[in-house]
Amino acid sequence: MATVIHHFDRKSYRVIHPLHDEPEAKCSSEGLGHIAMTPAVRISLTVLRGYLIVMTVMLGYHVLDLAGVLRRLR
């Protein structure tokens, strides 16, 4: 029967909470310029924008309908 031997490396790690840690240096985005978009990315973002606009209009219509505003206009 084979015996399994585990070797543990006894390194100690110091855990620091992020609120108590020193702030890290932030990367600067100055001088990077615009990121080029492929046509597929441009189309998908346009479709997403249209979807969000349609959903917002539908939500607004539903809220106005629940509030009874649309019944008064008819």
N, C-alpha and C positions, 0 to 999 in steps of 0.2 A: 504494500500500500504506500502511495506517495504522500509525503508530508509537504504541506504548503508553508513556506516560511515568508513572513512579511517583514520587510525592513522599513522602518519609519525613520525618515530624516528629521531629526529633532531641531528644526529651525523655528525660531520664534518670530511671529509677525505682530506688529503693533497696529491695532485697529484704531483709526481716528475718525470720529464723526465728521461729516462734511461741514457742519456748522462751525466746528472748532478747527478746521483745517485752514491752512494759509491759502489765500486766493491765488489761482493760477494766472499766468500771463495770457491775455486774450490775443487771438490772432487778428491782425488788421486786414480789412478788406479794401483798403484804399489802393487804387490803381489796378484793380483786377479787371474792370470792364464788364461788358455784357457776356452772358453765356449763350452760345449759339444753340438754337433749338432745331431739331430735325422736323420735317413736315409731319411725321406721325405724332410727335409730341405736341406740335401746334394744333393739330386737328383734335387730339384727345382733350387738350385744355379748353378748346372752344366748345366742344361737346359738353364738357363738365360745366362750363360757365352757363351754357344754355339750359342744362338740366337744373342747375341751382336757381336760375331765374324763374323757370317754369314752376318748380316746387315752391318758391317764395310766393308767387302769384296765387297758386292753389291754396297755400296756407292762409294768405290774406283773405281770399274769397271765403274760405271756411270760417275764419274768425268773424268776418262781417256777417256771414249767414247766421252763425250762432248768436251774435249780438242782436240780431233782428234788424240790422240796418238795411239789408237788401229787401226785406218784406215791405218796408216803408216806401221804398223807391218805386215799387211796382204799382 
